[in-house]
Amino acid sequence: MTKLRELARYGQSIWFDNISRGLLDSGGLKALVESGVVGVTSNPSIFEKAIAGSAEYDPALGELIAAQRSTIEMYEALVMEDIGRAADVLRPVYERTEGLDGYVSLEVDPTLADETEGTIAEARRLFAELGRPNVMIKVPATPAGFPAIETLIGEGINVNATLMFSLDHYEAVAGAYLAGLEKLSAAGGDLSKVASVASFFVSRVDTAVDRQLETLGVHDLQGQIAIANAKLTFARFKEIFSGERWERLAAQGARVQRPLWASTGTKNPSYSDTLYVDTLIGPHTVNTVPPATLDAFVEHGRVSASLEQDLDRAQEQLSRLAQLGIDLDAITEELQVAGVEAFATAFRGLLSSIEKKKAQLQGA
């Protein structure tokens, strides 16, 4: 039994945080699925590296240039083909798990992060054009994103709510999901046919907090706060998805909105390269891992029911952080703003790279 299948015994699914034309053409994604990977996530940074950083897309770009497509049309054609093909590879997983796994996620234009109506319109269009039940549309967990999530879930559109860093972000997203399910129910929709995950970013929290701890000369909390933050968020997940409100929805076939641990590649080389996988294993969760982290975990990761261990210690760590004068809420808000901007920058960079490739190919 592979490590990934061992994780499944604990109720955790492993998704792959990467996609490229080469991975699809080579059969690499199919091989990953056969080894136990049960989903794929993407973001503008991943596509920027894939398209701008290789010649894999040049033949397709040549055809799009000949068809006189605009830069944004080229981007969408390339990305939509990759997402559609990945969804098709994952479709047997979706069928086998009865819609629990087998999803591929595509992010809305990140420059729309502060525009509710623009996000809704873009998500509707992308979901309809892809035409596959195992696609999730990624919507950032910004103030403008919360009502968009509610509306989209209310229309039966699968949503990956992304760029969450704090318990406040998570609670707002979970509330939007429940409200969306209630709208779908009122409209006579099938609650069992819509799915959502709540992507909670992990390692970036430690990167930011550790910097302030280092300034204070406090070392024993370094590499601890992101995990504590995630553990207490999972405890809140269990509270939200219980009780009378949830039971009414569950009776109609609704699924829980699983927490998805994102940004789980270790950024500090002094920490274990599987730190954010080993410590966050538990039921009703997803961990989306980048390629290097997946390889490391398969090689030497530790599988145990770690997510719900030491909750009192996690609370004590967060309390001590506050006593030190470090404002975790302020840090997580800054991280979200920076995350949105980073994806917007990657998106603009991707469009610029396509324009440069277009000029190169036309010159050739």
N, C-alpha and C positions, 0 to 999 in steps of 0.2 A: 504494500500500500504506500503510495507516495505521501509526502508531507501534506500536499494540498488536499488529498482525500482524508487524511487524518483531521485536518482543520474542519472539514465538512461534518465530521462526527461531533464536533463541538458547536455546530450551527453557524460557522463562519464560511463565507464564500470569498474566493480570491478572484479578483478581476485584474486585468492587465492594463496598466496606465501607459499605453503607447499604441500607435498604429502607423502604418506606412504602406505604400504600394508594394515595396519589396517583401514585407512580411506576408502580405496577401498572395503575391505572385509565387513565392517560394513554397507555400504551404506551411509556413512557420506558424501562422495563427491556428491552423487546423491541428498542428502538432501540440501546441500549447493547450488547446481544448482537450485533446486526448489525454494530456497529462494531468488535467484537473482544473485548469483555468476556466471560469464559467461566465466571464463578462469582459468588456473592454470599455475603457474611458479615454476620451480625447480632450484636448483643449487647444486654443490657438497657438500656444508655444510648441506643442507637439507637432502640429501641422507645419508651423514655420520651419522647424528643424527638418522635417521629412521632405518638404517640397523644395525649400531653398538649399538644403544641404546635400542634395544628391541629384543624379541625372535620371532617377527612376521615373520621373513624371514628364521627361522631355518629349517622348513620343506622343503622349496625350496632349501636351501643350501645343505641339506642332499641328495637330488636328484642330484644336480650338482656335489657333491663330488663323489657319486656313478658312475656318468658318466665320472669321471676323467677330469673334466674341470679345466682349469687354473684359477688363481685368477682373472685376467682381464676378462676372459670369464664369470666367475661367476658374477662379477660386472655388466657386460653388460646385462646378462640374467635377473638379478633381476630388473635393472633399466628400461630396454626396456619393460619388462612386465608391470611395473607400468605406464610408459608413455603411452603405447598402450591402457591399460585399461582405463586410465583417458581420453584419446582422444575419446574412444568409448562412455564414459558417456557424454562427451561434444559435441558429434557429432550432436545431435538434435539442440543444440544452434547454431552450425555452419550452419546448414541447415536453421534454422528459420531466422537467421540474414544475410543470403546470404553471409557468409564468413567474416562478420565483427568481430564476436567473436566466442567463442567455441574452443579456441586454448589451447594446453598444450606445454610448452617450455622445451627443453632438451639442456643442455650446452655441447659444444664440450669439449674434454679433455683440462682442463685449462693450462696444461703444454705446450700446443701448441700456447699460446697467442702471441708469437713473431715469429710464423712460418706461413706465408701466405699459402703456398701450403699444409702443413700438416693440417691446419684448413679447407681448402676447401675440401680435400680428406675425412676427418673425417665427415664433415657436409653432404657431398653427400651420404656417406655410411649410416649414421644414418637415414637420411630422407628416403632413398630408403628402408632400412630394416623395418622401421616402417610402411611405405606404407599407410599413412593416410594423407588426405589433410589438416587436422586441427592440424598438428604438426608444431611448430616453432623451428628452431635450433638457440641456443644462441651463438653469436659470440662476443667476447670482442671488444670494440671500441679502440683498440690499433693501432699504425701505421701499423702493419701487418694485423690487422683485417679489415681495411677500404677496401683494394682491394679484400679481401675475401668476404666481404659483397656485393660488386659490382658484383663479379663473380657469387655468389650464386643467387642473385636476377635475374641476367641475364639468369640463368638457370631455373627460376621459382621455386626456393626453398624458402620457407618462413623463414624469419630471424628475430630474436629478438636480436637487437644490444644492448649489455649490458655494464655495468660498465662505464657509462658516468657521469661525475661530473661537466663539464664546458660547456660553450657556444661553445668553440672551438671544443670540442669533438662532440657536437651535430651537428654543421655545417658540420663537416667532414662526419659524418654518414649519414646525410640527402643528402649530395652530392653523396655519394656512392650509396644510394638507387636510386636516380634519374638517375645516370649513368647506374645502373643495369637495370632499367626499359627501358632505351633507347636501351641497348643491346638486351633485350628480344624482344622489338618491332622490331628491325632490323632483328632478327632471325625468325620473324613471330609468336612469342609466344602470348599467351592470357594474357594480362596484368591484367585482372580482376580476374585471378586465383592465383595471388601471393600477399601475405600480409606481412607486417613488422611493428614492433613497435620499438621505440627508448627508451630504458630503462635508465632513468635519475635518479641517486641516490640522495636522499635528506638529510635524517637525519645525515648521516656521515659528511656532510659539516658543519652543526652546531656544531657537536662534536669537530671537528678540529678548527673551527674559534672561538668558545666560549672559548677554552683554551687560545688562544692568547688575546682575549678581556679581559679575567679575569686577565691576567698578566698586562695589561695596566690599569686595574681598570675601564673599560668601560662596563657598564651593560645594557644599553638600546638597544644595537644592538644584544645582546645575544638571540638566538632563532629566529632571524629574517633573517639572511643572506641566509640560505638554501631556504627559501620560495621566497625571492627576486630573487635569482639565477634561480629558476624554472620558476617564472613568466616571467622574461625577455627572457628565452629560449622559452617559449610558444609564446611570441610575435614574436620571430624570426621564429618559425615554421609557423606562419600565413603568414609571408613575403615570405618564401621559397615556400610554397605550394599555390602560386598565380602567376599570370603573364604568359607570353607567353610560357615559357618552360614547366611549369606545365600543362597549359591548353591543350597543344598538347598531353601530356600523359593521362590526365584525359579524353580526347575525345575518347581514345582507351580503356577506362574502368579502368584505373589505380586508386588505392586507395591511400589516403594520408598515410604517415607513422606516425601513431599516437604516440605522446609522452606518455611514460608509467612512472609513478612516482613509483620508487622503493626505498627500504630502508625507508619505511614510518612508521615503528614502532618507537615510541618515546623512545629515549635512556636516556634523562635527566628526572628523576622522578619529577622535579619541573615544567615541562611543561605538558600541557594537553596530555592525552594519545591518543587523536584523532587529534592533531595539524596538522599533515602532510596529513590528509584526508580533514578536514574541510576547510583548506585554499587553496586547489588546485583543486577545483571543476570547471570544464569547459568543453566545447565541444571538440570532437575529442581527448579525452584523456582516458587513462587507469590508474587505481591505483591498484597495486598488494599489498595486505595487508597480514601480518602474522596473525595467528589465534587470538592472544590476541587483536590485533588492530581491527580486524573485529568485534569481540564480543563487544568491547568498542564502536565502531562507531554505531553499530546497537542499542546499549542501550542508548547512549546519544550524538551521533554525531550531528553536525549542518549542514543542507543542504542549501546551497545558491550558487549563481553564484560568487564564491569568486576568481577564478583564474585570472580574468581580472580586478579586483579591485585594486586601489592604485598602478598603474604601475609607476607613477612619484615618489611616495614614495620609491618604490623598487629600482629605479635607484639612488635616493638620498642616500639610505642606502649603496649601493655598492660603490658609489663615496666617501662617508665618510669613509668606510672601507679602501679604497686606501689611503685617506689622513692620516689615522692613521698609515700608513706604513705596513699594512697587505696585503700580496700579495696573492690574491685569486687564481690566475692562478697557482702559485707554490703549494699552498695547494691542489688544485684539481688534479694536476699531481701526487703529492705524494699519494693522496687517491686512484687514479687508480692503481698505482704500488702496493700499499698495498693490494688493493682488488684482483688483479690478483694473488698475492702471497698467500693471505688467501684462495682463492678457490683451488689453487694448493696444498696447505698444507692439506686442507680438503680432497682433492681427494687422496693424498698419504695416509692420515690417514684412509680413507675408505678402501683402498686396504689392509692396514695393519690389520685393524679390521676384514676384511673377512678372512685373513690368520689365525688370532687368533681363530676366530669362527670355521674355518675348523679344526684346531688342537683340539679344545674342542669337537667338534662333533665326530671326528674320535676317540678321546679318550673315549668318552661316549659309 
